[in-house]
Amino acid sequence: MASNKQGGGKRGFASMDPQRQREIAAQGGRAAHASGNAHEFNSQEAREAGRMSHKNDGNRQSGSGGSRGGNQGGNR
């Protein structure tokens, strides 16, 4: 079986020029809005979503402590 792959070349949607990709994506967006499946955030919803996505950021900022990696079994 012959293969068209040469160094992992792009195929399908990825092989299209960026302008054509934007046209197809825009068609999908218009279709979603027309069918009522799309959602546009208002400023209050966007604020709440941002707050929820960032509420655990404080737990990731510390570089020490916790039980990450290392020798967890002690001396055996």
Secondary structure as the mmCIF struct_conf table of DSSP 4:
data_model
#
loop_
_struct_conf.conf_type_id
_struct_conf.id
_struct_conf.beg_label_comp_id
_struct_conf.beg_label_asym_id
_struct_conf.beg_label_seq_id
_struct_conf.end_label_comp_id
_struct_conf.end_label_asym_id
_struct_conf.end_label_seq_id
BEND BEND1 GLN A 6 GLY A 8
HELX_RH_3T_P HELX_RH_3T_P1 GLY A 12 SER A 15
BEND BEND2 MET A 16 MET A 16
HELX_RH_AL_P HELX_RH_AL_P1 PRO A 18 SER A 35
TURN_TY1_P TURN_TY1_P1 GLY A 36 GLY A 36
HELX_RH_AL_P HELX_RH_AL_P2 SER A 43 HIS A 54
TURN_TY1_P TURN_TY1_P2 LYS A 55 ASN A 56
HELX_RH_AL_P HELX_RH_AL_P3 ASP A 57 ARG A 60
BEND BEND3 GLN A 61 GLN A 61
BEND BEND4 SER A 64 SER A 64
TURN_TY1_P TURN_TY1_P3 GLY A 66 SER A 67
BEND BEND5 GLY A 69 GLY A 70
BEND BEND6 GLY A 73 GLY A 73
#
